[in-house]
């Protein structure tokens, strides 16, 4: 009986601290402070996309040829990307 009272009191003291620790932090706005910063961020994003697209285009230029000859010489189930 005494043990239950002690545990109840301890739980009553610790519960607010546990709840405060579990509370989600306040979200900060993801919007930039100025329109210029927003434009700069948008331009950087567009540059990254353009670079990725150019990189993919350069590496995918010969993919049909690799696919064709890998299938012809090694079979249909061969992973042609090994030669890439």
Secondary structure, DSSP 8 states (H G I E B T S, - for coil): -HHHHHHHHHHHHHHHHHHHHHS-------S-SSHHHHHHHHHHHHHHHHHHHHHHHHHSTTHHHHHHHHHHHH-TTS-GGGG-
